[in-house]
């Protein structure tokens, strides 16, 4: 069962990967794309970004632009944008054909990602919103299309030319590296600002500074633009070639440049939250999480019970066993981090799947190894509920459960909110990882010495020390402003977690039995890691909202110290006296024989007396009587003769000694036989049968019994000995 639940725990954790995303956050790039071309004799910019944008009110301030390159912007004669996307992804190169009535020229470019440096190709949204808008694509043509602006001394303006001067038939242009140019421009909307996404929005460049430093020229002299390719009778088209499909033609191409601008100047949303179905995700996650928690909690309780049983059988040390758990955590945590970083490389989101796979693999391996554990010596519980209820009637055990809940509350608050505090202080992710390592390393020496420490100080005192160090840690966190100082208080986790939890587990083991170990350890783990942690998170969240983060840490510190003091005083003045009184009662009960034990002792000694009488009769050649009455009469006669043979001249016993002197063996046997046959078990009759004086009023009747006395803890007397003390 232990191996089965361990294996199920690993497999059930993989179910968390099946929970669908309920909502996710889409972060948009810091810059948006615009196209710049010649229109109506001037420069005009148009929206060319794919990401959703909630437009800001236009302020008219200067905008920093970056010229990414120039090329051609073509409209595709395709039914939808999806087909254009598939065509662009499959193409390895494109050819730009520019022709007029007299000449034609073709320029071929390889696309990036197909065995060479290549040029960029980008699919752009339609020029206007609507289902009938044709999809567009931008093709960079470095060395062929350029944007050149020069000042005009006549009107103090700029004259910009898009394209290359001269006829088209001059061969393939020389490839030059793309140089991104910074521009400073003043934009004025051509149309009214759209109320939704700015698809199709255009801006006229009222002023332009090609150096990007300013100041801008007067707005009364906007730059003038001319397109070298936009001539009468001249047309341009792009042909996409692919080895698996025929060539695709994109007509209606025009010269254009691609520029980028800060997103914050145009859009109010740097990111958006997309909701899929949060309700379904929540309930599915809750179902899987509860199932995983039940399986993991059961496995934890059974494993802790097995550990305690094995250590009890072989005399092991629980603290030394926990060292291996600390070492395993220090190895698996950085290993899972490396695997997550490797799986997330090149992705926009963090891929946590390797951590789940590693967890499942380790749980499966532990399940296989558990089959080698021998637990045959462990006594099974015949009545689980009854045994647990019997344990819960122990005041000391109930007090331990309350202590584990309070310690778990403090631990749960630190686990849930410490990293938030460090993040507010500017701590890096690496520092947060170091805190776990420091706590684990500092706990190893205390785990090694936990056995002697607990034996020397006691379980209750060690738990009190755990409360004190929780108070110090919590108060220290509330006072730091340098995140690196948290390492000082993280080292104290060796007292609060390593030593205190070890004391709690071993304390519970001493108060339970082998048949209730698993149930008790399950209650301890549930109260500490489950209910306590949840209570710390819940209470801490409400307190942080009410009194603030740092004050909440101080409240928890005061609560931990107060709870520790109450437990210390309760243990000092009640539990110790309660345990001492229970020991005295048990000792007194062991010394006082019960009526049943006394009757059993009498019957046993009567049997021995009868056997002795028979043996004596054989030696005296006496005829064995046929009935009990004759036997009693003969025995009494022999006892009387024996007493008479002692003679009247025997020295009388000293004063007071007659009451304490024992009877002769045969007379003693007769007295015991008469007592057994009389049915009178009163105190006076019992003392006369023992040849003792009955107790006087107020006298102390409790005496120390020998090993041959009759009682619950007395050993049965030897067969050949009749003791003087009697029953």
ZAMARGU-4260 file (C-alpha; in steps of 0.2 Angstrom, whole numbers, plus 5000, padded with zeros to 4 digits):
<rodrens>
0) 5000/5000/5000 | 5014/5012/5004 | 5022/5009/4987 | 5005/5010/4978 | 5001/5027/4985
5) 5018/5034/4982 | 5017/5028/4964 | 4999/5036/4962 | 5006/5052/4970 | 5018/5054/4956
10) 5005/5050/4942 | 4992/5061/4949 | 5003/5076/4949 | 5004/5074/4930 | 4985/5077/4930
15) 4989/5095/4934 | 4996/5097/4917 | 4979/5093/4909 | 4971/5108/4917 | 4967/5121/4904
20) 4972/5139/4905 | 4958/5150/4911 | 4966/5167/4908 | 4983/5172/4901 | 4992/5189/4899
25) 4998/5194/4882 | 5012/5207/4883 | 5014/5217/4868 | 5031/5224/4861 | 5037/5241/4867
30) 5036/5248/4849 | 5023/5248/4835 | 5026/5246/4817 | 5021/5260/4804 | 5024/5262/4785
35) 5030/5278/4778 | 5028/5282/4760 | 5024/5297/4748 | 5006/5302/4747 | 4999/5318/4739
40) 5017/5326/4738 | 5021/5323/4756 | 5026/5310/4768 | 5013/5300/4776 | 5013/5286/4790
45) 5000/5272/4791 | 4997/5260/4805 | 5005/5243/4801 | 5005/5234/4818 | 4996/5217/4822
50) 4994/5219/4840 | 4978/5226/4847 | 4979/5244/4852 | 4967/5255/4863 | 4972/5272/4855
55) 4977/5287/4866 | 4970/5304/4863 | 4983/5312/4851 | 4994/5325/4859 | 5003/5332/4844
60) 5020/5330/4853 | 5035/5325/4843 | 5038/5306/4841 | 5054/5297/4840 | 5054/5286/4825
65) 5067/5272/4819 | 5069/5269/4801 | 5070/5250/4799 | 5072/5249/4781 | 5063/5252/4764
70) 5056/5240/4751 | 5039/5237/4743 | 5022/5235/4750 | 5011/5223/4740 | 4993/5218/4741
75) 4989/5200/4739 | 4975/5193/4727 | 4972/5179/4739 | 4956/5175/4748 | 4962/5177/4766
80) 4977/5181/4776 | 4980/5163/4782 | 4984/5158/4764 | 4996/5172/4762 | 5004/5167/4778
85) 5007/5149/4772 | 5014/5156/4756 | 5026/5167/4764 | 5032/5154/4776 | 5035/5141/4762
90) 5044/5153/4750 | 5063/5153/4750 | 5065/5168/4739 | 5055/5182/4730 | 5058/5192/4714
95) 5053/5210/4711 | 5049/5214/4693 | 5048/5233/4689 | 5043/5236/4671 | 5037/5250/4660
100) 5033/5252/4641 | 5051/5251/4636 | 5061/5242/4649 | 5059/5229/4663 | 5070/5223/4676
105) 5069/5209/4689 | 5078/5209/4706 | 5079/5193/4716 | 5081/5191/4735 | 5083/5176/4746
110) 5072/5176/4762 | 5080/5175/4779 | 5080/5158/4787 | 5083/5148/4771 | 5101/5144/4771
115) 5108/5162/4769 | 5107/5179/4777 | 5092/5184/4767 | 5080/5199/4769 | 5065/5202/4779
120) 5047/5199/4774 | 5033/5203/4785 | 5014/5201/4783 | 5005/5217/4788 | 4987/5219/4792
125) 4975/5226/4779 | 4975/5244/4775 | 4957/5246/4780 | 4946/5236/4792 | 4933/5224/4785
130) 4931/5207/4779 | 4934/5212/4761 | 4951/5221/4764 | 4965/5212/4755 | 4980/5206/4765
135) 4997/5214/4763 | 5015/5210/4764 | 5031/5220/4765 | 5047/5215/4756 | 5063/5223/4761
140) 5074/5227/4746 | 5090/5234/4753 | 5101/5244/4740 | 5086/5247/4729 | 5073/5257/4739
145) 5080/5271/4751 | 5073/5286/4759 | 5084/5301/4756 | 5080/5318/4763 | 5089/5335/4760
150) 5086/5352/4766 | 5079/5365/4753 | 5087/5382/4755 | 5073/5390/4746 | 5059/5387/4758
155) 5069/5380/4773 | 5060/5363/4771 | 5065/5345/4767 | 5064/5336/4750 | 5063/5317/4752
160) 5065/5305/4738 | 5060/5287/4739 | 5068/5275/4728 | 5084/5275/4716 | 5087/5288/4703
165) 5089/5282/4685 | 5081/5270/4673 | 5075/5253/4680 | 5086/5242/4669 | 5103/5244/4678
170) 5105/5226/4685 | 5104/5220/4702 | 5108/5233/4716 | 5123/5231/4727 | 5117/5223/4744
175) 5121/5235/4758 | 5119/5232/4777 | 5103/5239/4783 | 5107/5255/4794 | 5093/5259/4806
180) 5091/5278/4806 | 5083/5288/4820 | 5070/5301/4815 | 5061/5315/4825 | 5044/5319/4817
185) 5029/5329/4821 | 5013/5319/4816 | 4996/5325/4813 | 4981/5314/4810 | 4974/5314/4792
190) 4957/5307/4798 | 4948/5308/4815 | 4956/5297/4828 | 4947/5280/4828 | 4937/5274/4843
195) 4943/5257/4843 | 4959/5249/4835 | 4968/5261/4824 | 4968/5250/4809 | 4969/5261/4793
200) 4974/5276/4803 | 4986/5288/4794 | 4996/5303/4800 | 5005/5316/4789 | 5023/5320/4794
205) 5021/5339/4797 | 5039/5340/4802 | 5054/5329/4801 | 5072/5329/4808 | 5083/5316/4800
210) 5096/5318/4813 | 5084/5313/4827 | 5090/5326/4839 | 5079/5341/4835 | 5074/5355/4835
215) 5060/5352/4822 | 5058/5364/4808 | 5043/5375/4807 | 5027/5366/4804 | 5023/5378/4790
220) 5035/5369/4779 | 5031/5350/4779 | 5043/5339/4769 | 5040/5335/4751 | 5041/5318/4745
225) 5043/5310/4727 | 5044/5291/4723 | 5056/5286/4709 | 5046/5271/4705 | 5029/5279/4704
230) 5030/5285/4686 | 5017/5285/4672 | 5016/5267/4664 | 5028/5259/4677 | 5022/5244/4687
235) 5029/5233/4700 | 5025/5215/4706 | 5032/5202/4717 | 5034/5183/4713 | 5036/5171/4727
240) 5044/5154/4722 | 5044/5138/4731 | 5050/5121/4726 | 5034/5112/4731 | 5021/5124/4724
245) 5020/5135/4709 | 5025/5154/4709 | 5013/5166/4717 | 5011/5183/4711 | 5007/5199/4722
250) 5003/5214/4712 | 4999/5232/4716 | 5016/5235/4724 | 5021/5252/4729 | 5037/5259/4737
255) 5037/5260/4756 | 5048/5261/4771 | 5045/5253/4788 | 5047/5263/4804 | 5044/5259/4822
260) 5038/5271/4836 | 5036/5269/4855 | 5020/5260/4859 | 5016/5271/4874 | 5014/5286/4862
265) 4999/5278/4852 | 4992/5264/4864 | 4985/5264/4881 | 4987/5245/4883 | 5005/5238/4886
270) 4997/5221/4889 | 4980/5212/4889 | 4972/5199/4899 | 4963/5186/4888 | 4950/5176/4897
275) 4945/5158/4891 | 4935/5150/4904 | 4941/5154/4922 | 4926/5145/4930 | 4929/5128/4921
280) 4948/5130/4925 | 4945/5133/4943 | 4934/5119/4946 | 4944/5107/4936 | 4960/5113/4945
285) 4951/5111/4962 | 4946/5093/4958 | 4963/5088/4953 | 4971/5097/4967 | 4961/5089/4980
290) 4964/5072/4973 | 4982/5075/4972 | 4982/5081/4990 | 4972/5066/4996 | 4985/5054/4988
295) 5000/5064/4993 | 4994/5066/5011 | 4990/5047/5013 | 5007/5043/5006 | 5015/5055/5018
300) 5006/5049/5033 | 5010/5030/5029 | 5028/5034/5025 | 5031/5044/5041 | 5022/5029/5050
305) 5034/5017/5042 | 5049/5028/5046 | 5044/5028/5064 | 5041/5010/5065 | 5058/5005/5057
310) 5067/5017/5068 | 5058/5010/5084 | 5063/4992/5078 | 5081/4996/5074 | 5084/5010/5087
315) 5088/5023/5074 | 5088/5042/5075 | 5074/5052/5066 | 5085/5067/5064 | 5098/5058/5055
320) 5085/5051/5043 | 5079/5069/5039 | 5096/5074/5033 | 5094/5064/5018 | 5078/5073/5014
325) 5087/5090/5016 | 5101/5084/5004 | 5088/5078/4992 | 5079/5095/4992 | 5095/5104/4989
330) 5099/5093/4974 | 5082/5092/4966 | 5077/5111/4968 | 5092/5118/4957 | 5090/5103/4945
335) 5072/5107/4942 | 5077/5125/4940 | 5090/5121/4926 | 5077/5110/4917 | 5064/5123/4918
340) 5076/5136/4911 | 5081/5124/4897 | 5064/5120/4892 | 5059/5139/4892 | 5073/5145/4881
345) 5066/5154/4867 | 5048/5154/4873 | 5038/5169/4879 | 5031/5160/4894 | 5039/5149/4907
350) 5038/5130/4904 | 5036/5121/4921 | 5033/5104/4914 | 5050/5097/4918 | 5047/5100/4936
355) 5031/5089/4936 | 5040/5075/4925 | 5055/5075/4938 | 5043/5074/4953 | 5033/5059/4944
360) 5050/5050/4940 | 5056/5052/4958 | 5039/5046/4966 | 5039/5031/4954 | 5057/5027/4959
365) 5053/5028/4977 | 5038/5017/4975 | 5049/5003/4968 | 5062/5005/4982 | 5048/5004/4995
370) 5045/4986/4989 | 5061/4982/4997 | 5056/4988/5015 | 5052/4975/5027 | 5037/4980/5038
375) 5032/4963/5044 | 5037/4967/5062 | 5024/4981/5063 | 5008/4976/5073 | 4992/4980/5063
380) 4979/4990/5071 | 4964/4980/5076 | 4953/4995/5079 | 4959/5011/5070 | 4945/5022/5076
385) 4946/5016/5094 | 4965/5017/5095 | 4964/5035/5088 | 4951/5040/5100 | 4961/5032/5114
390) 4976/5043/5109 | 4965/5059/5108 | 4960/5056/5126 | 4978/5060/5131 | 4979/5078/5136
395) 4998/5078/5131 | 4994/5072/5114 | 4980/5085/5111 | 4992/5099/5117 | 5005/5093/5104
400) 4992/5094/5090 | 4988/5112/5095 | 5006/5116/5095 | 5009/5108/5078 | 4994/5119/5071
405) 5001/5135/5078 | 5019/5131/5072 | 5011/5127/5055 | 5002/5144/5055 | 5018/5153/5057
410) 5027/5143/5044 | 5013/5145/5032 | 5013/5164/5033 | 5032/5164/5030 | 5031/5152/5015
415) 5017/5161/5006 | 5022/5180/5009 | 5041/5180/5012 | 5045/5180/4993 | 5033/5194/4990
420) 5042/5205/5003 | 5059/5201/4996 | 5052/5206/4978 | 5046/5222/4985 | 5063/5225/4992
425) 5071/5222/4975 | 5077/5205/4978 | 5083/5195/4963 | 5076/5177/4958 | 5094/5170/4962
430) 5093/5177/4980 | 5076/5169/4983 | 5084/5153/4978 | 5099/5155/4989 | 5087/5158/5004
435) 5081/5140/5002 | 5099/5133/5001 | 5105/5143/5016 | 5090/5136/5027 | 5094/5118/5021
440) 5113/5119/5024 | 5110/5127/5042 | 5098/5113/5047 | 5110/5099/5043 | 5120/5101/5060
445) 5105/5102/5070 | 5097/5087/5062 | 5113/5077/5066 | 5113/5083/5084 | 5094/5082/5086
450) 5093/5066/5096 | 5105/5071/5110 | 5097/5089/5110 | 5080/5082/5112 | 5085/5069/5125
455) 5094/5083/5135 | 5081/5097/5134 | 5065/5087/5132 | 5053/5088/5117 | 5042/5102/5125
460) 5057/5113/5128 | 5063/5111/5110 | 5046/5115/5103 | 5046/5131/5114 | 5063/5136/5107
465) 5054/5134/5089 | 5041/5146/5094 | 5055/5158/5100 | 5065/5157/5084 | 5049/5160/5074
470) 5046/5176/5083 | 5063/5182/5080 | 5062/5177/5062 | 5046/5186/5059 | 5051/5202/5068
475) 5067/5202/5059 | 5059/5201/5042 | 5048/5216/5047 | 5064/5227/5051 | 5075/5224/5035
480) 5076/5235/5020 | 5091/5226/5012 | 5085/5210/5005 | 5102/5201/5008 | 5099/5203/5027
485) 5085/5190/5025 | 5099/5176/5024 | 5102/5179/5043 | 5085/5175/5048 | 5083/5161/5035
490) 5098/5152/5044 | 5086/5151/5059 | 5075/5140/5049 | 5086/5126/5056 | 5078/5129/5073
495) 5060/5132/5067 | 5059/5118/5054 | 5073/5106/5056 | 5074/5104/5075 | 5056/5109/5079
500) 5047/5097/5067 | 5059/5083/5072 | 5054/5086/5090 | 5036/5085/5086 | 5037/5069/5076
505) 5047/5060/5089 | 5037/5067/5103 | 5021/5060/5094 | 5030/5043/5092 | 5034/5042/5111
510) 5015/5046/5115 | 5008/5033/5102 | 5010/5014/5099 | 5016/5004/5085 | 4998/5002/5079
515) 4993/5020/5079 | 5010/5028/5073 | 5003/5030/5055 | 4987/5039/5061 | 4996/5050/5073
520) 5009/5055/5061 | 4996/5059/5048 | 4987/5070/5060 | 5003/5079/5064 | 5007/5081/5046
525) 4990/5087/5042 | 4989/5100/5056 | 5007/5107/5052 | 5008/5106/5033 | 4989/5107/5029
530) 4978/5116/5041 | 4991/5126/5049 | 4999/5132/5033 | 4982/5137/5026 | 4977/5146/5041
535) 4993/5156/5041 | 4990/5161/5023 | 4972/5166/5026 | 4975/5175/5042 | 4990/5183/5035
540) 4981/5189/5019 | 4967/5198/5029 | 4980/5206/5041 | 4991/5212/5027 | 4975/5221/5020
545) 4970/5228/5037 | 4987/5233/5045 | 5000/5232/5031 | 5014/5220/5027 | 5027/5224/5040
550) 5014/5226/5054 | 5007/5209/5050 | 5025/5201/5052 | 5025/5209/5069 | 5008/5203/5074
555) 5013/5185/5069 | 5029/5187/5079 | 5020/5192/5095 | 5007/5178/5092 | 5021/5165/5090
560) 5030/5171/5106 | 5014/5172/5116 | 5009/5154/5111 | 5026/5148/5115 | 5025/5155/5133
565) 5008/5148/5136 | 5014/5131/5130 | 5030/5132/5141 | 5020/5137/5157 | 5006/5124/5153
570) 5019/5110/5151 | 5029/5116/5167 | 5015/5118/5179 | 5002/5105/5173 | 5008/5092/5161
575) 5023/5088/5172 | 5013/5086/5187 | 4999/5076/5177 | 5012/5064/5171 | 5020/5062/5189
580) 5003/5059/5196 | 4999/5046/5183 | 5015/5037/5186 | 5011/5036/5205 | 4994/5030/5202
585) 5000/5016/5191 | 5013/5011/5203 | 5001/5010/5218 | 4989/5000/5207 | 5003/4988/5203
590) 5007/4986/5221 | 4989/4982/5226 | 4983/4965/5221 | 4965/4963/5215 | 4952/4951/5221
595) 4954/4940/5206 | 4972/4939/5207 | 4971/4935/5226 | 4958/4921/5222 | 4969/4914/5208
600) 4984/4914/5220 | 4974/4905/5234 | 4968/4891/5222 | 4986/4889/5215 | 4993/4886/5232
605) 4979/4875/5238 | 4983/4864/5223 | 5001/4863/5229 | 4995/4859/5247 | 4984/4845/5241
610) 4999/4838/5231 | 5010/4839/5247 | 4996/4830/5257 | 4995/4816/5245 | 5014/4814/5245
615) 5014/4814/5264 | 5000/4801/5265 | 5010/4789/5253 | 5026/4791/5264 | 5015/4787/5280
620) 5007/4772/5271 | 4990/4780/5275 | 4975/4775/5265 | 4969/4788/5253 | 4951/4792/5258
625) 4938/4791/5245 | 4929/4807/5249 | 4933/4825/5252 | 4926/4825/5270 | 4937/4810/5276
630) 4952/4818/5268 | 4949/4834/5277 | 4947/4825/5294 | 4962/4815/5292 | 4972/4830/5287
635) 4966/4840/5302 | 4970/4825/5314 | 4988/4825/5307 | 4990/4843/5309 | 4984/4842/5328
640) 4996/4828/5331 | 5010/4838/5324 | 5006/4853/5334 | 5005/4842/5350 | 5022/4835/5346
645) 5030/4852/5348 | 5027/4850/5366 | 5021/4862/5379 | 5038/4866/5385 | 5043/4875/5370
650) 5049/4893/5373 | 5035/4905/5370 | 5038/4918/5357 | 5043/4935/5363 | 5030/4949/5365
655) 5022/4954/5349 | 5031/4941/5339 | 5016/4929/5341 | 5006/4939/5329 | 5020/4940/5316
660) 5028/4923/5318 | 5023/4911/5304 | 5013/4895/5306 | 5021/4878/5304 | 5020/4872/5286
665) 5007/4859/5289 | 4996/4871/5300 | 4998/4885/5287 | 4992/4873/5273 | 4977/4868/5284
670) 4973/4887/5287 | 4974/4890/5269 | 4963/4875/5265 | 4949/4881/5277 | 4950/4898/5270
675) 4948/4892/5252 | 4933/4881/5257 | 4924/4894/5268 | 4920/4906/5254 | 4923/4921/5266
680) 4935/4933/5257 | 4934/4947/5270 | 4950/4956/5276 | 4949/4949/5293 | 4947/4931/5287
685) 4961/4933/5274 | 4973/4940/5287 | 4969/4925/5299 | 4972/4913/5285 | 4989/4921/5283
690) 4992/4920/5301 | 4994/4939/5302 | 4985/4952/5313 | 4971/4961/5305 | 4975/4979/5301
695) 4970/4992/5314 | 4960/5008/5310 | 4971/5021/5302 | 4986/5010/5300 | 4996/5009/5283
700) 4991/4993/5275 | 5001/4995/5259 | 5017/4984/5260 | 5031/4980/5248 | 5028/4963/5240
705) 5041/4951/5237 | 5042/4942/5220 | 5032/4927/5227 | 5017/4938/5234 | 5000/4936/5226
710) 4996/4951/5215 | 4995/4958/5197 | 5013/4960/5195 | 5020/4946/5206 | 5028/4931/5198
715) 5021/4914/5202 | 5030/4905/5217 | 5040/4890/5213 | 5032/4873/5215 | 5043/4867/5229
720) 5042/4883/5240 | 5028/4889/5252 | 5032/4907/5256 | 5029/4914/5273 | 5021/4930/5266
725) 5007/4920/5258 | 4994/4927/5247
</rodrens>
